[in-house]
Amino acid sequence: MRLSDNEIVSLATANRQPVLPCFIIDPWFYNHPEVGKARVRFLFESLENLDQNLRQLGSQLYLLEGSSIDVLTKLTKYLLQQGQPPKLFFNRDVQVAYGIDRDRAILDLYHQLSLDYHLGLNNFLQIGDRNDAWRDQYYSYQRQPQHPSPTQINTPALDLPQITFAQLKQKYAQFWPPSSKFFVGGENSAMATLASFLKQRFYGYHWRLSRPCLAQQGATSHLSPHFVFGTISVRAVYQATKARVATLADQPKAQFALKAFRDRLRWRDSFTQRLYNQPEIAHTNLYREFDQWYSPAPLNPEQQSKFAAWQAGQTGFPLVDASMRQLQAMGWMNFRMRAMCATFLTVNCGISWHHGAKHYMNCLVDGDLAIDNWQWQMQAGIVNPLSETFRIYNPNKNIGDRDPDLKFLSYWVPELRGYSLAEIQAEAYRNHSPYLTAILNWSQTRKVNGKIISDLRKKVRQRLLSTKGEEYEQAAKAKATVDKYWEIKHQQYQEYRQISIEGLG
Ligand SMILES: Cc1cc2nc3c(=O)[nH]c(=O)nc-3n(C[C@H](O)[C@H](O)[C@H](O)COP(=O)(O)OP(=O)(O)OC[C@H]3O[C@@H](n4cnc5c(N)ncnc54)[C@H](O)[C@@H]3O)c2cc1C
């Protein structure tokens, strides 16, 4: 979805050969239960922008429609008939089973026809045998020069059965709601988002990222859907961030903010790598001890009603409801609220992470299987069983910690406008406002379900410690990563405390 730092664009255009840039609108994408409107809209906007940018280089995007394999087979045969044997350049899918199978089928076709192809990658991924040098290889990739962008593209005019953008908008009108004011698709939008983040928005990133109201207003980068769709490369963002740091010589806190941001870019790619190495983690519990408790089986009527309340932002827990309404409207939440709502569903409601993860994938504009499903397992208490504790967020305490001025709550839960923080935390609005009664007893469900999950973690721990096999090694590595995370958090807290003390004079 981009022309800059894109391996296949650079290679295909390098020798000024005729190039046919094309994208296939495949019904799989918009029929898939985990793909919602926000992502389809973002995709369509990105395609439109790609076409505009190609036209500035003397080219255009050929929009084709149908099953990817059928369309590419026909297109390839058509070019052969025209006496123009093609070489196919594409960035492979490394996450979704459908995409992986599609790529294999296309490669088989090109082998059969003895045609050449180049298989590219959107971002860094370690292919082949797993080894421990991932981090070094990752950073050396991020520091390498970017793939050069084309200055001109020579595209032949071909009589292909294309679909125009006007037809696309009309035919798929249900997926093309008015443009979002929050996340606009396309490479130009990605560049503008990065520029505004690095200009000013990043200051205080490391502590502002957990405040839902500040995050909504742009305290975090808002680049996530751009990474998912590849409208910008992680490497371009990494390098622009390093260049910005070079201008902040006497501002250690600002440098620290950008370091915290860069760490997350690496986390992102490490999640992709993990899913590539262990594709099963997208759908199965990381440890089999959890299979009875967390399963994708259909929900019983009581669970269904809780799940529906959670989805609609009608649980009677103000911060959960605000966040779930934000998800519906924006297709986005900040990390802390995603985690809190996931814990609420899995631990307090006792509903498997499979259902929650699917709902997030359906609503998030940045839905990414690798991050989403792992994070859901994490928040459900499955990951990191070598640690004796796991986190259960208290939604009411989090109002005071993360939204003390109630700006986020008033924005998304207008029923509670006019109440003070103390009144909200004491639930003084009960019987006096149209706001709902809580669907469950938080302390009680935390105690009962929290104990069940703790016991399961203990079972896993005992098994891993008794065998100390590969699974143990992986769990130990994951624990080391989480420990490092908390070390950084602690460091951030000390720093923030220092800023507050300085602020108080
Ligand atoms: C239950 C749950 C589900 C999540 N699902 C997704 C998802 O489907 N897609 C997704 O992109 N992120 C997901 N996240 C991670 C995180 O919440 C989002 O990446 C972040 O909120 C996106 O906003 P931003 O671009 O402004 O982030 P920034 O804070 O600006 O971070 C920059 C980039 O780093 C990456 N990143 C940030 N935090 C994380 C993290 N914890 N783990 C891995 N990568 C991270 C993202 O690519 C992000 O765009 C999930 C988190 C949780 C707890």
The ligand as an SDF file (V2000), in Angstrom:
LIG
                    3D

 53 58  0  0  0  0  0  0  0  0999 V2000
   -6.0590   -6.9450   24.0550 C   0  0  0  0  0  0  0  0  0  0  0  0
   -5.2020   -6.1070   23.1330 C   0  0  0  0  0  0  0  0  0  0  0  0
   -5.3620   -6.2170   21.7710 C   0  0  0  0  0  0  0  0  0  0  0  0
   -4.5390   -5.4680   20.9000 C   0  0  0  0  0  0  0  0  0  0  0  0
   -4.7430   -5.6030   19.5540 N   0  0  0  0  0  0  0  0  0  0  0  0
   -3.9510   -4.9260   18.6940 C   0  0  0  0  0  0  0  0  0  0  0  0
   -4.1360   -5.0660   17.2830 C   0  0  0  0  0  0  0  0  0  0  0  0
   -4.9930   -5.8140   16.8190 O   0  0  0  0  0  0  0  0  0  0  0  0
   -3.3240   -4.3340   16.4630 N   0  0  0  0  0  0  0  0  0  0  0  0
   -2.3600   -3.5000   16.9450 C   0  0  0  0  0  0  0  0  0  0  0  0
   -1.6650   -2.8530   16.1530 O   0  0  0  0  0  0  0  0  0  0  0  0
   -2.1610   -3.3730   18.2760 N   0  0  0  0  0  0  0  0  0  0  0  0
   -2.9220   -4.0420   19.1660 C   0  0  0  0  0  0  0  0  0  0  0  0
   -2.7270   -3.8860   20.5210 N   0  0  0  0  0  0  0  0  0  0  0  0
   -1.5590   -3.1180   20.9990 C   0  0  0  0  0  0  0  0  0  0  0  0
   -1.7630   -1.6000   21.2290 C   0  0  0  0  0  0  0  0  0  0  0  0
   -2.8740   -1.3740   22.0360 O   0  0  0  0  0  0  0  0  0  0  0  0
   -1.8860   -0.8190   19.9170 C   0  0  0  0  0  0  0  0  0  0  0  0
   -0.8090   -1.1510   19.0560 O   0  0  0  0  0  0  0  0  0  0  0  0
   -1.8150    0.6970   20.1170 C   0  0  0  0  0  0  0  0  0  0  0  0
   -2.8220    1.0910   21.0210 O   0  0  0  0  0  0  0  0  0  0  0  0
   -1.9880    1.3870   18.7540 C   0  0  0  0  0  0  0  0  0  0  0  0
   -2.0250    2.7790   18.8670 O   0  0  0  0  0  0  0  0  0  0  0  0
   -0.8190    3.7050   18.3470 P   0  0  0  0  0  0  0  0  0  0  0  0
   -0.4750    3.3730   16.9500 O   0  0  0  0  0  0  0  0  0  0  0  0
   -1.1720    5.1050   18.6520 O   0  0  0  0  0  0  0  0  0  0  0  0
    0.3470    3.1580   19.2760 O   0  0  0  0  0  0  0  0  0  0  0  0
    1.7480    3.7970   19.6930 P   0  0  0  0  0  0  0  0  0  0  0  0
    1.7520    3.8420   21.1940 O   0  0  0  0  0  0  0  0  0  0  0  0
    2.0550    5.0300   18.9840 O   0  0  0  0  0  0  0  0  0  0  0  0
    2.7950    2.6450   19.2970 O   0  0  0  0  0  0  0  0  0  0  0  0
    3.4560    2.6100   18.0350 C   0  0  0  0  0  0  0  0  0  0  0  0
    3.2560    1.2700   17.4100 C   0  0  0  0  0  0  0  0  0  0  0  0
    3.8640    0.2570   18.1970 O   0  0  0  0  0  0  0  0  0  0  0  0
    3.0880   -0.9320   18.1370 C   0  0  0  0  0  0  0  0  0  0  0  0
    2.6410   -1.2630   19.4940 N   0  0  0  0  0  0  0  0  0  0  0  0
    2.2440   -0.4010   20.4600 C   0  0  0  0  0  0  0  0  0  0  0  0
    1.9400   -1.0800   21.5740 N   0  0  0  0  0  0  0  0  0  0  0  0
    2.1340   -2.3700   21.3020 C   0  0  0  0  0  0  0  0  0  0  0  0
    1.9990   -3.5670   22.0590 C   0  0  0  0  0  0  0  0  0  0  0  0
    1.6240   -3.5620   23.3260 N   0  0  0  0  0  0  0  0  0  0  0  0
    2.2870   -4.7260   21.4630 N   0  0  0  0  0  0  0  0  0  0  0  0
    2.7060   -4.7780   20.1770 C   0  0  0  0  0  0  0  0  0  0  0  0
    2.8580   -3.6700   19.4000 N   0  0  0  0  0  0  0  0  0  0  0  0
    2.5830   -2.4990   19.9710 C   0  0  0  0  0  0  0  0  0  0  0  0
    1.8970   -0.6330   17.2320 C   0  0  0  0  0  0  0  0  0  0  0  0
    2.1990   -1.0600   15.9200 O   0  0  0  0  0  0  0  0  0  0  0  0
    1.7930    0.8620   17.2840 C   0  0  0  0  0  0  0  0  0  0  0  0
    1.2290    1.4530   16.1420 O   0  0  0  0  0  0  0  0  0  0  0  0
   -3.5450   -4.6200   21.4240 C   0  0  0  0  0  0  0  0  0  0  0  0
   -3.4010   -4.5010   22.8100 C   0  0  0  0  0  0  0  0  0  0  0  0
   -4.2200   -5.2430   23.6540 C   0  0  0  0  0  0  0  0  0  0  0  0
   -4.0450   -5.1140   25.1440 C   0  0  0  0  0  0  0  0  0  0  0  0
  1  2  1  0
  2  3  1  0
  2 52  2  0
  3  4  2  0
  4  5  1  0
  4 50  1  0
  5  6  2  0
  6  7  1  0
  6 13  1  0
  7  8  2  0
  7  9  1  0
  9 10  1  0
 10 11  2  0
 10 12  1  0
 12 13  2  0
 13 14  1  0
 14 15  1  0
 14 50  1  0
 15 16  1  0
 16 17  1  0
 16 18  1  0
 18 19  1  0
 18 20  1  0
 20 21  1  0
 20 22  1  0
 22 23  1  0
 23 24  1  0
 24 25  2  0
 24 26  1  0
 24 27  1  0
 27 28  1  0
 28 29  2  0
 28 30  1  0
 28 31  1  0
 31 32  1  0
 32 33  1  0
 33 34  1  0
 33 48  1  0
 34 35  1  0
 35 36  1  0
 35 46  1  0
 36 37  1  0
 36 45  1  0
 37 38  2  0
 38 39  1  0
 39 40  1  0
 39 45  2  0
 40 41  1  0
 40 42  2  0
 42 43  1  0
 43 44  2  0
 44 45  1  0
 46 47  1  0
 46 48  1  0
 48 49  1  0
 50 51  2  0
 51 52  1  0
 52 53  1  0
M  END
$$$$
